[in-house]
Amino acid sequence: MKTTYISSFSGIRVFLILSIFICHWVSGFGMFVGSFLEHAGFAVVFFFVLSGYLICNKYNDSFCKITIHTIKDFVLKHTNKLYVLYIITSIFSIVILFIYSNSAIFENLFTFGKFVLKIFLNVFLLQSLVPTATSVSLNAAAWFFSCLTILYAVTPFLIKFKNRFISKNLALSVSALILCIIASILLQKESLYITPYYRIFQYFAGMLVFDICKLLDLHMNKILSNIFEIFVVIFSICAYCKVFKGPTILYDLLSACMFVFIFSQETSGVVSKFLSLKPLIYLNKFISEVFLIHFPLIVLFSLQFKSYLPYDLITFIVCGLLLLLLTFLLSFIYKKMQQRIFHN
């Protein structure tokens, strides 16, 4: 199986970030409480599985020798372009905290000490190591960036371990994938939800899906492509809407693994063509920036206008769309500025 760019992954990433935005938007205003619109966990699992797959797709044969220098270069390569934006959004979140907080941060030395510790953890992207990472993160959504950074640091070891003991045997790869799913179910606790101790299993599951795809290397015709693509989409929608009984993580992880497996097989179905549309591929370029920017904006908007925003559906949707457009616009501006500076 050739390790090539898979355009349909771009489309699904756009829809995943939209689902996360909608979840945070409705949660910020207490709208649609208990509805499927609050289920952002599905998209988060999907992102970790996709990340594991794509890392292997590009670097599976790159870590023959692992050194501190190798790890440092790999981590910096995948974080440096977002780090400045991460710091900007974190500072913006601090400003929001100062403006809207009901209690003074410097009220006493203990509170000040916690604040300094929080700054330290955020600057070095270590906050996801703390079980209460959302409260430790200055930009609450940035726990994902922190978690992924830590997973990047162990990626060379994961790939080397996988290639040495698992990758060459289909039965071992499938068995390891099942173990990752079982581990995710057993460790599905609120205290571990946003930590790399838990997310490493979804990340590694993506790597194992890469191996399974490579070992099988299926070639499906148009009819089979349509059948499998539509089945995976329906299953994923059911998982997102919590149609199935049992652990949510089971169906989220299954749908993510099946989706990645099917759409990495160079399928030519109608869903693949839709997810490969040029507008979706273009929007995918700003997904990481949107992820960091959207949450502080939603928090600011909800704190400022929660008591003024009429609770009718049309107004709520229009305001959400405007804020979404602003988020993409700011992401576009940052991306262009970054490209200009990097080019110079």
C-alpha positions as CSV (number, residue, x, y, z in Angstrom):
1,M,0.0,0.0,0.0
2,K,1.5,3.4,-1.0
3,T,1.7,6.0,1.7
4,T,-0.1,8.8,-0.1
5,Y,-2.2,11.8,0.7
6,I,-5.8,10.8,1.3
7,S,-8.0,13.7,0.3
8,S,-11.2,12.4,1.9
9,F,-9.6,12.7,5.3
10,S,-9.5,16.5,4.8
11,G,-13.3,16.6,4.4
12,I,-14.0,14.5,7.5
13,R,-11.6,16.7,9.6
14,V,-13.7,19.8,8.6
15,F,-16.9,18.1,9.7
16,L,-15.3,17.0,12.9
17,I,-14.2,20.5,13.8
18,L,-17.6,21.8,13.0
19,S,-19.1,19.3,15.4
20,I,-16.7,20.4,18.2
21,F,-17.6,24.0,17.5
22,I,-21.3,23.3,17.6
23,C,-20.9,21.4,20.9
24,H,-19.0,24.2,22.6
25,W,-21.4,26.8,21.2
26,V,-24.5,25.1,22.5
27,S,-22.8,24.2,25.8
28,G,-21.7,27.8,26.3
29,F,-25.3,29.0,26.2
30,G,-26.9,26.0,27.9
31,M,-28.9,25.2,24.7
32,F,-30.0,21.7,23.6
33,V,-28.9,20.2,26.9
34,G,-28.7,16.5,26.8
35,S,-29.0,16.3,23.0
36,F,-26.6,14.7,20.5
37,L,-25.2,18.2,19.8
38,E,-23.3,18.0,23.0
39,H,-21.4,14.9,22.0
40,A,-17.9,16.3,21.1
41,G,-16.2,13.1,22.4
42,F,-16.8,11.4,19.0
43,A,-14.8,14.0,17.1
44,V,-12.0,13.9,19.6
45,V,-11.6,10.1,19.4
46,F,-11.7,10.5,15.6
47,F,-8.9,13.1,15.6
48,F,-6.6,10.9,17.7
49,V,-7.1,7.8,15.5
50,L,-6.6,10.0,12.4
51,S,-3.4,11.4,13.9
52,G,-2.0,8.0,14.7
53,Y,-2.7,6.8,11.2
54,L,-1.3,9.9,9.4
55,I,1.9,9.9,11.5
56,C,2.5,6.2,10.4
57,N,1.5,7.0,6.9
58,K,4.4,9.5,6.8
59,Y,7.0,8.3,9.3
60,N,6.5,4.6,9.6
61,D,10.1,3.9,8.3
62,S,11.8,6.9,9.8
63,F,12.9,5.8,13.3
64,C,15.6,3.2,12.9
65,K,17.6,5.0,15.6
66,I,16.0,7.0,18.4
67,T,17.9,9.7,20.2
68,I,17.0,12.8,22.3
69,H,17.8,14.9,19.3
70,T,15.4,12.8,17.1
71,I,12.6,13.2,19.5
72,K,13.1,16.9,20.0
73,D,13.2,17.5,16.2
74,F,10.1,15.5,15.7
75,V,8.1,17.2,18.4
76,L,9.2,20.7,17.3
77,K,8.5,20.0,13.7
78,H,4.8,19.2,14.6
79,T,4.3,21.9,17.2
80,N,6.3,25.0,16.3
81,K,3.9,26.4,13.7
82,L,1.0,26.4,16.1
83,Y,2.9,27.3,19.3
84,V,2.7,31.1,18.7
85,L,-1.0,30.9,18.2
86,Y,-1.3,28.7,21.2
87,I,0.4,31.3,23.3
88,I,-1.7,34.1,21.9
89,T,-5.0,32.3,22.6
90,S,-3.7,31.4,26.1
91,I,-2.9,35.1,26.8
92,F,-6.4,36.0,25.4
93,S,-7.9,33.5,27.8
94,I,-6.0,35.0,30.8
95,V,-7.4,38.5,29.8
96,I,-10.9,37.0,29.8
97,L,-10.3,35.4,33.2
98,F,-9.1,38.8,34.7
99,I,-12.1,40.7,33.2
100,Y,-14.9,38.3,34.1
101,S,-13.5,36.4,37.2
102,N,-15.5,37.1,40.4
103,S,-12.5,36.4,42.6
104,A,-9.1,38.0,42.5
105,I,-6.3,35.8,41.2
106,F,-3.7,37.4,43.5
107,E,-6.0,37.1,46.5
108,N,-3.4,35.1,48.5
109,L,-0.1,33.4,47.9
110,F,-1.7,30.0,47.5
111,T,-3.9,31.2,44.7
112,F,-1.0,33.1,43.2
113,G,1.2,29.9,43.4
114,K,-1.5,27.9,41.6
115,F,-1.7,30.5,38.9
116,V,2.1,30.5,38.4
117,L,2.1,26.7,38.2
118,K,-0.7,26.9,35.7
119,I,1.4,29.3,33.6
120,F,4.4,27.0,33.8
121,L,2.4,23.9,32.7
122,N,0.8,25.8,29.8
123,V,4.0,27.3,28.5
124,F,5.7,23.9,28.3
125,L,2.5,22.1,27.0
126,L,2.4,19.8,30.0
127,Q,-1.1,20.6,31.3
128,S,-2.7,17.4,29.8
129,L,-0.5,15.4,32.2
130,V,-2.8,16.7,35.0
131,P,-6.1,14.9,35.3
132,T,-8.0,18.3,35.6
133,A,-6.4,19.6,32.4
134,T,-9.4,21.6,31.3
135,S,-9.2,23.7,34.4
136,V,-5.4,23.9,34.3
137,S,-5.4,24.9,30.6
138,L,-5.6,28.6,30.1
139,N,-7.3,27.9,26.8
140,A,-9.4,25.0,27.9
141,A,-9.5,23.4,24.4
142,A,-5.7,23.4,24.2
143,W,-5.5,20.3,26.3
144,F,-5.7,18.5,22.9
145,F,-2.7,20.3,21.6
146,S,-0.8,19.5,24.9
147,C,-1.9,15.8,24.7
148,L,-0.9,15.4,21.1
149,T,2.5,17.0,21.8
150,I,3.2,14.5,24.5
151,L,2.1,11.7,22.2
152,Y,4.5,13.0,19.5
153,A,7.3,12.7,22.1
154,V,6.6,8.9,22.5
155,T,5.7,8.4,18.8
156,P,9.2,7.1,17.8
157,F,9.1,4.5,20.5
158,L,5.5,3.4,19.6
159,I,6.4,3.1,15.9
160,K,9.6,1.1,16.7
161,F,7.8,-1.2,19.1
162,K,5.0,-1.7,16.6
163,N,7.3,-2.4,13.7
164,R,9.4,-4.9,15.7
165,F,6.7,-6.9,17.4
166,I,3.3,-6.4,15.7
167,S,3.3,-4.9,12.2
168,K,4.3,-8.0,10.1
169,N,1.5,-10.2,11.4
170,L,-2.2,-9.4,10.6
171,A,-3.5,-11.5,13.6
172,L,-1.2,-9.6,16.0
173,S,-2.2,-6.2,14.5
174,V,-5.9,-7.0,14.9
175,S,-5.4,-8.4,18.4
176,A,-3.5,-5.3,19.5
177,L,-6.2,-3.1,18.0
178,I,-8.8,-5.0,20.1
179,L,-6.7,-4.5,23.2
180,C,-6.6,-0.8,22.5
181,I,-10.4,-0.7,22.3
182,I,-10.7,-2.7,25.5
183,A,-8.2,-0.4,27.3
184,S,-10.2,2.6,26.1
185,I,-13.4,1.2,27.5
186,L,-11.8,0.2,30.9
187,L,-10.0,3.6,31.3
188,Q,-13.0,5.7,30.2
189,K,-13.0,7.8,33.4
190,E,-13.6,11.6,33.7
191,S,-10.2,12.0,35.5
192,L,-8.3,10.4,32.6
193,Y,-10.4,11.6,29.7
194,I,-8.1,14.4,28.6
195,T,-4.8,12.9,29.4
196,P,-2.2,11.1,27.2
197,Y,-2.5,8.1,29.6
198,Y,-5.9,7.5,28.1
199,R,-5.6,9.0,24.6
200,I,-2.5,7.0,23.7
201,F,-4.7,4.0,23.1
202,Q,-6.8,5.8,20.4
203,Y,-3.6,7.2,18.9
204,F,-2.0,3.8,18.8
205,A,-5.2,2.3,17.4
206,G,-4.7,4.6,14.4
207,M,-1.2,3.3,13.9
208,L,-2.5,-0.3,14.0
209,V,-5.2,0.5,11.4
210,F,-2.3,1.7,9.2
211,D,-0.6,-1.7,9.6
212,I,-3.8,-3.6,8.9
213,C,-4.4,-1.5,5.8
214,K,-0.9,-2.1,4.6
215,L,-1.1,-5.9,5.2
216,L,-4.5,-6.2,3.4
217,D,-4.0,-3.6,0.7
218,L,-7.6,-4.0,-0.6
219,H,-8.7,-2.7,-4.0
220,M,-12.4,-2.1,-4.2
221,N,-14.5,-1.4,-7.2
222,K,-17.0,1.4,-7.4
223,I,-19.9,-0.7,-6.2
224,L,-18.1,-2.0,-3.1
225,S,-16.7,1.4,-2.4
226,N,-20.2,2.9,-2.2
227,I,-21.5,0.1,-0.1
228,F,-18.7,0.3,2.5
229,E,-18.5,4.1,2.5
230,I,-22.3,4.5,3.1
231,F,-22.2,1.8,5.8
232,V,-19.4,3.5,7.7
233,V,-21.1,6.9,7.4
234,I,-24.4,5.5,8.8
235,F,-22.6,3.6,11.6
236,S,-20.6,6.8,12.4
237,I,-23.8,8.9,12.5
238,C,-25.4,6.4,14.8
239,A,-22.4,6.4,17.1
240,Y,-22.4,10.2,17.2
241,C,-26.0,10.3,18.0
242,K,-25.6,7.6,20.7
243,V,-28.0,5.2,19.1
244,F,-26.2,2.1,20.4
245,K,-26.3,0.9,23.9
246,G,-23.1,0.3,25.9
247,P,-19.9,2.3,26.3
248,T,-19.9,5.3,24.1
249,I,-16.1,5.0,23.5
250,L,-16.6,1.6,22.0
251,Y,-18.7,2.8,19.1
252,D,-16.8,6.1,18.7
253,L,-13.5,4.2,18.3
254,L,-15.0,1.5,16.1
255,S,-16.5,4.1,13.7
256,A,-13.2,6.0,13.6
257,C,-11.1,2.9,12.9
258,M,-13.6,1.6,10.2
259,F,-13.7,5.0,8.6
260,V,-9.9,5.4,8.4
261,F,-9.6,1.8,7.1
262,I,-12.2,2.1,4.4
263,F,-11.3,5.6,3.1
264,S,-7.5,4.8,3.1
265,Q,-8.2,2.0,0.5
266,E,-8.3,4.5,-2.4
267,T,-12.0,4.1,-2.7
268,S,-14.0,5.8,-5.4
269,G,-17.5,6.0,-3.8
270,V,-19.8,9.0,-3.7
271,V,-18.9,9.8,-0.1
272,S,-15.2,9.8,-0.8
273,K,-15.8,12.2,-3.7
274,F,-17.9,14.5,-1.5
275,L,-15.3,14.6,1.2
276,S,-12.6,15.3,-1.4
277,L,-14.3,18.5,-2.7
278,K,-11.9,21.4,-3.1
279,P,-13.7,23.7,-0.7
280,L,-13.4,21.1,2.1
281,I,-9.7,20.5,1.2
282,Y,-9.1,24.2,1.4
283,L,-10.8,24.6,4.8
284,N,-8.9,21.7,6.2
285,K,-5.7,23.8,6.0
286,F,-7.0,26.0,8.9
287,I,-8.4,23.2,11.1
288,S,-5.6,23.3,13.7
289,E,-5.9,27.1,14.0
290,V,-9.7,26.9,14.3
291,F,-9.4,24.4,17.1
292,L,-7.2,26.8,19.2
293,I,-9.1,30.0,18.4
294,H,-12.7,28.9,18.6
295,F,-13.0,28.2,22.3
296,P,-11.8,31.5,23.8
297,L,-14.0,33.3,21.3
298,I,-17.1,31.3,22.4
299,V,-16.3,31.8,26.0
300,L,-15.9,35.6,25.5
301,F,-19.1,35.8,23.5
302,S,-21.1,33.7,25.9
303,L,-19.9,35.7,28.9
304,Q,-20.6,39.0,27.2
305,F,-23.9,38.3,25.6
306,K,-25.5,35.4,27.4
307,S,-28.0,37.6,29.2
308,Y,-28.8,39.6,26.1
309,L,-28.9,37.0,23.3
310,P,-32.6,36.1,22.6
311,Y,-33.1,32.4,23.0
312,D,-34.9,31.9,19.7
313,L,-33.4,29.3,17.4
314,I,-32.9,31.6,14.4
315,T,-30.9,34.2,16.3
316,F,-28.9,31.5,18.0
317,I,-28.0,29.9,14.7
318,V,-27.1,33.2,13.0
319,C,-24.8,34.3,15.9
320,G,-23.2,30.9,15.8
321,L,-22.5,31.1,12.1
322,L,-21.1,34.6,12.4
323,L,-18.8,33.5,15.1
324,L,-17.7,30.4,13.1
325,L,-16.9,32.7,10.1
326,L,-14.9,35.0,12.4
327,T,-13.0,32.0,13.7
328,F,-12.1,30.8,10.2
329,L,-11.2,34.4,9.2
330,L,-8.8,34.8,12.1
331,S,-7.3,31.3,11.3
332,F,-6.8,32.4,7.7
333,I,-5.1,35.6,8.8
334,Y,-2.8,33.8,11.2
335,K,-1.9,31.2,8.6
336,K,-1.1,33.8,6.0
337,M,1.0,35.8,8.4
338,Q,2.8,32.7,9.5
339,Q,3.5,31.7,5.9
340,R,4.9,35.1,5.1
341,I,7.2,35.2,8.1
342,F,8.3,31.6,7.5
343,H,9.0,32.3,3.9
344,N,11.1,35.4,4.8
